[in-house]
Amino acid sequence: MPRNAVQFQRGISLREFMAQYGSEEQCERALFAWRWPVLFENSINLKSHH
């Protein structure tokens, strides 16, 4: 059976993970940026103009 590349990718430490995604707000921002990048960029632009 071939190796799954996802299983063998380099991870991050728990400390790095918590620094990036430790709060609900940080996690939500990351999720929206990954899932809907264009919408996320537009929302940032709209907020900066108000």
One Martini backbone bead per residue (centre of mass of N, CA, C, O) as a GRO file, in nm:
protein
   50
    1MET     BB    1   0.097   0.036   0.023
    2PRO     BB    2   0.083   0.356  -0.002
    3ARG     BB    3   0.187   0.648   0.108
    4ASN     BB    4   0.066   0.908   0.299
    5ALA     BB    5   0.153   1.236   0.288
    6VAL     BB    6  -0.016   1.353   0.524
    7GLN     BB    7   0.101   1.167   0.756
    8PHE     BB    8   0.421   1.284   0.681
    9GLN     BB    9   0.401   1.562   0.773
   10ARG     BB   10   0.496   1.838   0.912
   11GLY     BB   11   0.457   1.971   1.215
   12ILE     BB   12   0.350   2.122   1.513
   13SER     BB   13   0.359   2.244   1.802
   14LEU     BB   14   0.166   2.316   2.064
   15ARG     BB   15   0.269   2.602   2.101
   16GLU     BB   16   0.224   2.694   1.806
   17PHE     BB   17  -0.073   2.629   1.790
   18MET     BB   18  -0.167   2.815   2.025
   19ALA     BB   19  -0.057   3.078   1.898
   20GLN     BB   20  -0.244   3.053   1.633
   21TYR     BB   21  -0.529   2.880   1.773
   22GLY     BB   22  -0.617   2.929   2.086
   23SER     BB   23  -0.847   3.098   1.999
   24GLU     BB   24  -1.147   3.143   1.862
   25GLU     BB   25  -1.068   3.380   1.680
   26GLN     BB   26  -0.819   3.255   1.547
   27CYS     BB   27  -0.960   3.007   1.433
   28GLU     BB   28  -1.173   3.154   1.263
   29ARG     BB   29  -0.982   3.309   1.079
   30ALA     BB   30  -0.841   3.064   0.958
   31LEU     BB   31  -1.086   2.923   0.843
   32PHE     BB   32  -1.181   3.153   0.654
   33ALA     BB   33  -0.913   3.182   0.496
   34TRP     BB   34  -0.919   2.885   0.383
   35ARG     BB   35  -1.221   2.859   0.277
   36TRP     BB   36  -1.260   3.200   0.214
   37PRO     BB   37  -1.035   3.401   0.085
   38VAL     BB   38  -1.192   3.625  -0.066
   39LEU     BB   39  -1.392   3.700   0.156
   40PHE     BB   40  -1.181   3.765   0.370
   41GLU     BB   41  -1.039   3.995   0.220
   42ASN     BB   42  -1.294   4.171   0.186
   43SER     BB   43  -1.355   4.206   0.491
   44ILE     BB   44  -1.097   4.356   0.555
   45ASN     BB   45  -1.141   4.592   0.360
   46LEU     BB   46  -1.411   4.688   0.477
   47LYS     BB   47  -1.310   4.745   0.771
   48SER     BB   48  -1.082   4.959   0.687
   49HIS     BB   49  -1.311   5.176   0.565
   50HIS     BB   50  -1.471   5.236   0.861
   0.00000   0.00000   0.00000
